[in-house]
Amino acid sequence: MKIGFIGTGNMAAALIRSMKKGNEIISSDKNKKKLQKAEKELGIKTTTDNNEVAKNSEIIFLCAKPEDIKEILEEIKSNVENKIIVSIAAGIKMKFIENIVGENKKIVRVMPNLNCALAEMAAAFSYNKNIEANEKESIKNLLNKAGLALEVKEEKMDAVTALCGSGPAFIAYILNAFAKAAEKEGLSKEIAYKLALQTLYGTAKLLKETRENPKKLINRVASKGGTTEAGLEVLENSEIKKIIQDTIAAAAKRSEDLGKDG
C-alpha cells in the first residue's frame, strides 16, 4: 500500500514506524532537518513537495498543525481524487476538509497518541459517508498496527482528543508527581522515578491483561487499617476527581475551539 504523510513531526514519525513494514511510504515537510532525520531513522522517501506526496499515495495522512491544514488542503486538492485523506489534526472536522477538497472525497478523522511509536497507541477514528466497507477495514487494520484504534462518532472526537491525544502528557505529569512525593519520603531521585514508572506500567499491564475492574484491584490492594487505605482516604477526601475531570474538560474544550477556528 502506498501511504503518504504531510508533516513529519513526532506523531507522524511514530505512525510511520508502526506502518512502514509491507508498505511504501513517502513523507513531506518544510523542515529539511526533520526529513533528513526521517530518512536516516525510518528509511523512507522524503520530499519538501506536498503534491508529490499526494500524487504518489493511496492514503494521505495530514499530520500538520490545525492552523496549517487549510493551506495544505488548498495546495493538494487537485491531487486527491480517489485518495483517502486521513487527518490527525486536533479539532479539525471532516466537514471542514470536505468544504475545501469536495464533499465527494474520502475523509477519515483520527486522534492517535504518541504511544504508537511502541505499537501501544490509544486512538479513535471516524469516517465520512464516502468511505467504502473495504476501505474502512483497511484503515482500521492499518491503525491497529500502532495499538488500539476504536471507531466513534465524530462528535465524540473532542473527548478522545483530551483523553488519548493529550493523555500521555497528563499521565506523565502524574507519574512525575508520584516520583517527587517518594523523593520527599527519602528515596533518591533515580530510585523514586524507576519504581514509580514500573508501578504505573505494571498496574496498567495487570489491568489490561486480567481485564479486572479498577475498583476490584483497589479493594485487593487495600487491606483494612493498612497503608493503602490510609493513602486512599487522602485521595477520597481530596478534589482529585474534579481536577482530573477539569483537565480533560479543558483539553476537550480546546479541541472544540480549534475546530471552530478552522
Long-range contacts (C-beta under 8 A, 24 or more apart in sequence): 1-58, 1-59, 1-138, 1-142, 2-26, 2-56, 2-57, 2-58, 2-59, 3-57, 3-58, 3-59, 3-61, 3-142, 4-28, 4-53, 4-54, 4-56, 4-57, 4-59, 4-60, 4-61, 5-53, 5-60, 5-61, 5-63, 6-50, 6-53, 6-54, 6-60, 6-61, 6-62, 6-63, 6-64, 6-72, 6-76, 7-61, 7-62, 7-63, 7-64, 7-65, 7-68, 8-34, 8-35, 8-38, 8-46, 8-63, 9-34, 9-63, 10-114, 11-63, 11-88, 11-112, 11-114, 11-116, 12-61, 12-63, 13-37, 13-38, 13-41, 13-42, 13-117, 14-112, 14-114, 14-115, 14-116, 14-117, 14-121, 14-146, 15-61, 15-63, 15-88, 15-112, 15-116, 15-146, 16-42, 16-44, 17-42, 17-116, 17-117, 18-116, 18-117, 18-119, 18-121, 18-145, 18-146, 18-147, 19-142, 19-145, 19-146, 20-44, 26-52, 26-53, 26-56, 26-57, 27-53, 28-52, 28-53, 50-75, 50-76, 51-75, 51-76, 51-79, 54-79, 54-80, 54-83, 55-79, 57-83, 58-83, 58-84, 59-83, 59-84, 59-86, 59-139, 59-142, 60-84, 60-85, 60-86, 61-86, 61-87, 61-88, 62-86, 62-87, 62-88, 62-89, 63-88, 63-89, 64-89, 65-89, 66-90, 66-91, 66-92, 66-258, 66-261, 66-262, 67-261, 67-262, 69-96, 69-97, 69-262, 70-96, 70-100, 70-262, 73-97, 73-100, 73-101, 74-100, 77-101, 77-102, 80-105, 81-105, 82-106, 84-108, 84-131, 84-135, 84-139, 86-110, 86-139, 88-112, 89-258, 90-161, 90-165, 90-254, 90-255, 90-258, 91-158, 91-161, 91-254, 91-255, 91-256, 91-257, 91-258, 91-259, 91-260, 91-261, 91-262, 92-258, 92-259, 92-262, 93-154, 93-259, 93-262, 94-126, 94-128, 94-154, 96-259, 96-262, 98-128, 104-130, 105-130, 106-130, 106-131, 106-135, 107-131, 108-139, 109-154, 109-157, 110-143, 110-149, 111-157, 111-160, 111-161, 111-164, 111-165, 112-143, 112-146, 112-149, 112-164, 112-165, 113-164, 113-165, 113-167, 113-168, 114-168, 115-147, 115-168, 116-146, 116-147, 119-145, 119-146, 119-147, 120-147, 121-146, 121-147, 121-148, 121-149, 122-147, 122-148, 122-163, 122-164, 122-167, 123-147, 123-148, 123-149, 123-150, 123-160, 123-164, 124-149, 124-150, 124-151, 124-152, 124-156, 124-157, 124-160, 124-164, 125-149, 125-150, 125-151, 125-152, 126-151, 126-152, 126-153, 126-154, 126-157, 127-151, 157-255, 158-252, 158-253, 158-255, 158-256, 158-259, 159-248, 159-252, 161-251, 161-252, 161-255, 162-247, 162-248, 162-249, 162-250, 162-251, 162-252, 162-255, 163-248, 165-251, 165-255, 166-251, 170-244, 170-247, 171-200, 175-200
